[in-house]
Amino acid sequence: LTKNVPIFVCTMAYPTVPCPLHVFEPRYRLMIRRSMETGTKQFGMCISDSQNGFADYGCMLQIRNVHFLPDGRSVVDTVGGKRFRVLQRGMKDGYCTADIEYLEDVKV
């Protein structure tokens, strides 16, 4: 998953660290539903940036579980995966997307 990756612009996420989310905005509700339906169960997380919309670096989140509430909101249990660098920004149905490349850690 490196092209048109959905980006959740919110907080900082880190590899292996759980990141529980309360999703209530319609654009992100759609994004989570699509991630589940397509089977990728992944999306990128970046912090906000006033000039570019979101930061140049982020972390992929793997969806472990989604609890859908009756009013359309959801509680999403995610855990951080690979870190990435944004190559190109885009937009799809109100939420941000990006073409990315994964970052490799230097082996000690």
C-alpha positions in Angstrom: 0.0 0.0 0.0 2.0 3.0 -1.3 -0.4 4.8 -3.7 -3.4 6.9 -2.7 -3.0 5.9 0.9 -5.8 7.4 3.1 -4.4 9.8 5.7 -6.0 10.5 9.0 -4.8 13.9 10.1 -4.9 13.9 13.8 -2.0 13.0 16.2 1.4 11.4 16.2 1.5 7.6 16.0 4.5 5.3 16.6 5.3 1.7 15.4 4.0 -1.0 17.7 2.2 1.5 19.9 -1.7 1.1 20.3 -3.6 4.2 19.0 -7.3 4.1 20.0 -9.5 6.5 17.9 -12.9 7.9 18.3 -14.1 8.6 14.7 -17.0 11.0 14.3 -16.3 13.2 11.3 -18.2 11.9 8.2 -15.1 12.0 6.0 -13.2 9.8 8.4 -16.1 7.5 9.0 -16.1 6.9 5.2 -12.4 6.4 5.2 -12.5 3.8 8.0 -15.4 2.0 6.3 -13.5 1.8 3.0 -10.4 0.5 4.7 -12.4 -2.3 6.3 -14.3 -3.1 3.1 -11.3 -3.2 0.8 -9.5 -5.5 3.3 -6.4 -3.4 3.7 -7.4 -2.5 7.2 -4.7 0.2 7.1 -4.4 3.9 6.8 -1.7 6.5 7.5 -1.6 8.9 10.4 0.0 12.3 10.2 -0.1 15.4 12.4 -1.5 18.6 11.0 0.8 21.1 9.2 -0.5 24.6 8.5 1.4 25.0 5.2 0.9 21.5 3.6 -2.2 20.2 5.3 -0.3 17.4 7.0 3.3 16.5 7.9 5.8 15.1 5.5 6.3 12.0 7.7 3.8 9.6 9.4 3.0 6.1 10.6 0.8 3.5 9.1 -2.0 2.2 11.4 -3.3 -1.3 11.3 -7.0 -1.7 12.3 -7.4 -4.4 14.9 -11.0 -3.9 15.7 -13.9 -1.5 15.0 -16.9 -0.9 17.2 -19.6 0.9 15.2 -22.0 2.9 17.4 -25.7 3.3 16.5 -25.4 7.0 15.5 -22.6 6.3 12.9 -19.6 7.0 15.1 -17.0 4.4 15.8 -14.3 3.4 18.2 -11.3 2.1 16.3 -8.6 0.0 17.9 -5.4 0.5 15.9 -1.7 -0.2 16.3 1.2 1.6 14.7 3.0 -0.1 11.9 5.7 1.1 9.4 6.8 4.8 9.3 6.6 6.6 5.9 7.5 9.7 4.0 5.0 11.5 1.9 5.9 11.8 -1.7 2.7 13.4 -3.1 -0.5 14.7 -1.5 -4.0 14.3 -2.7 -7.7 14.3 -1.7 -10.5 11.8 -2.0 -14.1 12.5 -0.9 -13.1 15.0 1.7 -10.2 13.1 3.3 -6.5 13.4 2.5 -4.5 10.8 0.6 -0.9 10.4 -0.2 1.6 8.5 -2.3 4.2 7.3 0.2 7.5 5.5 0.6 8.3 3.4 3.7 11.3 4.2 5.8 13.8 1.5 6.7 15.5 1.5 10.0 19.3 1.1 10.0 20.2 -2.3 11.3 22.5 -2.3 14.3 
